[in-house]
Amino acid sequence: MAKTSSAYVCSECGWQAAKWVGRCGECQQWGTVEVRGAARASLARTTKAAAPEAGREARPITELSGDSVKHRQTGINELDRVLGGGIVPGAAILFSGEPGVGKSTLLLDVAARIAGHGARVLYVSGEESTGQIRMRAERTNALIDTLYLAAETDLASVLGHIEMVDPGLIVIDSVQTLASDQVEGIAGGPSQVREVAAALIRVAKDRGTPVILVGHVTKDGSIAGPRLLEHLVDVVCHFEGDRNTALRFLRTLKNRFGPTDEVGCFEMTGGGISEVADPSGLFLGRGTVPVSGTCATVAMEGRRALPVEIQALVASSATPNPRRVTSGLDPSRVAMILAVLERRAGVRLHDQDVYVSTVGGVKLSEPAADLAIALAVISAVADRPLPLELAAFGEISLAGEIRSVTSGTQRVAEAERLGYTRIIDSGAETLAEARRTAIA
């Protein structure tokens, strides 16, 4: 007789162990291994081979056609760019983001645009009533006859709606609110999320209908639920933005049908979310009069080059420990640049308060902005404005050298398109030389 014992399974990734351990051996998470009381057959048992179903036999790849899985445009160019050209039939897309960032508003607009082309779209919400969704649809002009709404939290009822409506697109808002009576646990728990996601993905693959799943995020910004959820879906998108600004970015963390380095730009307005085809002017605050402490750079968001203005303010400190305040920039990176300026370029900052910020609320983390930060601080200390036609990008080393950065040609082309005729980059070689070039 086969032996039975309790199985220990990681709630994040599904890794199994013969005994309890504090740390998962697969995803390295602590406290995620739980006991499962299901009977487990001995290792001697094996799965017997079975003949594949008719029509599912393995075939040479050259005999298969890819016409049925081509991208279909949504009508929102920025979203199509991020998805690699549009939504693929039968694809499972996971859509995550902070609460209130605009996920539901954007997806309701997507559903309305696709429904406007004659396709039936089923929008299922477990967080709002149908009346609340209609209210938002009126504000965003998303009232379409072929857009069906349902407020459900039971998985079986959702599957019933899918059978009745026979939609061309399914939107589930959100996967953490649905639960199946066939699985133990509360809605949003690891076992429920796995079952709900697996059932909806099976529907997507069997019917060839794309499914968009909205996922919650944890306090640190990662997708809530088991990590297995990200493995099951085809595309993982993250919608992000600062609540204090109207700008929103859509990024792909995983895409089986296209690139993962594209970024879509959107703007939150009173009538919903609108796409921003050319966001070049959103992060530039300079007028016609030069101001000290400002320098323009060109940052790369995916494949897109975005000009960003860096602003710096330097003032005498009244305390023994001068303040270092940043907004939109990495504080440790700025502190390193200030140390290099004082040691390698002779800029006195040890008794000065330094404030460095980006314009428009954009966040920069790439080292290409180092040179622009340094020149903005130098300009603020000397109280001498940089030329309006100057832009700078480059990584600064601890030795005061300027290193080249990726996509240099694209950055130069974007800067020249916007009228920046003087470019300072790794050609300056050292920070001291860049200082002499910028402030002649």
BELZI-V829022 format. One record per pair of residues at least 24 apart in sequence whose ideal C-beta (glycine too) atoms are under 7 Angstrom apart, sorted by sequence separation. I is the first residue (numbers start at 1). J is the second residue. If there is no record, write none. Layout:
BEGIN
I;J
I;J
END
This chain:
BEGIN
123;147
153;177
155;179
230;254
283;307
285;309
369;393
370;394
391;415
402;426
8;33
9;34
121;146
123;148
153;178
154;179
155;180
248;273
283;308
284;309
368;393
370;395
371;396
8;34
120;146
121;147
122;148
123;149
124;150
125;151
126;152
153;179
280;306
283;309
368;394
370;396
402;428
8;35
9;36
119;146
121;148
126;153
279;306
280;307
329;356
368;395
402;429
108;136
116;144
118;146
120;148
122;150
124;152
172;200
367;395
401;429
402;430
6;35
7;36
108;137
115;144
322;351
328;357
329;358
391;420
401;430
402;431
6;36
112;142
322;352
323;353
324;354
325;355
326;356
327;357
328;358
389;419
390;420
400;430
6;37
7;38
79;110
105;136
109;140
115;146
201;232
322;353
326;357
327;358
347;378
371;402
389;420
394;425
400;431
108;140
112;144
115;147
193;225
194;226
197;229
201;233
389;421
390;422
391;423
392;424
393;425
394;426
400;432
402;434
7;40
109;142
193;226
328;361
337;370
341;374
389;422
76;110
108;142
124;158
153;187
194;228
198;232
317;351
328;362
347;381
390;424
4;39
5;40
105;140
112;147
190;225
197;232
247;282
317;352
328;363
329;364
330;365
387;422
396;431
4;40
74;110
111;147
190;226
193;229
316;352
317;353
328;364
337;373
341;377
76;113
124;161
315;352
337;374
341;378
368;405
75;113
175;213
263;301
314;352
315;353
367;405
2;41
3;42
74;113
122;161
170;209
172;211
175;214
176;215
263;302
334;373
338;377
2;42
74;114
122;162
159;199
169;209
172;212
174;214
175;215
176;216
262;302
314;354
155;196
162;203
168;209
169;210
170;211
171;212
172;213
173;214
174;215
261;302
262;303
263;304
167;209
172;214
174;216
261;303
312;354
313;355
2;45
122;165
312;355
155;199
159;203
312;356
329;373
120;165
122;167
120;166
121;167
127;173
310;356
311;357
120;167
121;168
124;171
126;173
127;174
120;168
121;169
122;170
123;171
124;172
125;173
126;174
176;224
310;358
311;359
390;438
119;168
124;173
176;225
119;169
127;177
308;358
309;359
126;177
308;359
126;178
249;301
386;438
371;424
114;168
308;362
114;169
345;400
384;439
308;364
340;396
344;400
374;431
378;435
382;439
111;169
340;398
310;369
337;396
375;434
111;171
340;400
379;439
378;439
310;372
310;373
314;377
371;434
375;438
107;171
312;376
299;364
311;376
312;377
107;173
300;366
310;376
314;380
299;366
313;380
314;381
312;380
104;173
299;368
299;369
297;368
297;369
285;359
283;358
284;359
297;372
283;359
296;372
283;360
295;372
282;360
283;362
295;375
295;376
294;376
293;376
295;379
293;379
345;431
292;379
293;380
344;431
345;432
292;380
344;432
345;435
292;383
295;386
340;431
292;384
294;386
292;385
298;391
291;385
297;391
290;385
296;391
297;392
298;393
290;386
297;393
290;387
295;392
290;388
286;388
107;212
305;410
305;411
107;214
300;407
307;414
307;415
92;201
305;414
103;214
307;418
92;204
91;204
247;360
298;411
90;204
247;361
90;205
245;360
245;361
298;414
93;210
95;212
244;361
298;415
90;208
95;213
89;208
90;209
91;210
92;211
93;212
94;213
95;214
96;215
98;217
242;361
90;210
93;213
95;215
97;217
89;210
92;213
94;215
96;217
88;210
87;210
296;420
96;223
140;271
139;271
140;272
106;239
139;272
94;229
94;230
103;239
102;239
101;239
280;418
94;233
101;240
92;232
93;233
101;241
92;233
93;234
94;235
97;238
92;234
93;235
94;236
95;237
96;238
97;239
98;240
91;234
97;240
100;243
91;235
93;237
95;239
102;248
101;248
83;235
82;237
106;266
109;272
109;273
91;257
102;268
105;272
106;273
82;250
105;273
88;257
82;252
79;250
84;255
102;273
78;250
84;257
85;258
84;258
83;258
84;259
11;190
82;262
81;262
82;263
82;264
81;264
79;264
71;257
78;264
78;265
78;266
78;275
77;275
76;275
27;227
77;277
13;226
12;226
13;227
14;228
11;226
12;227
13;228
END
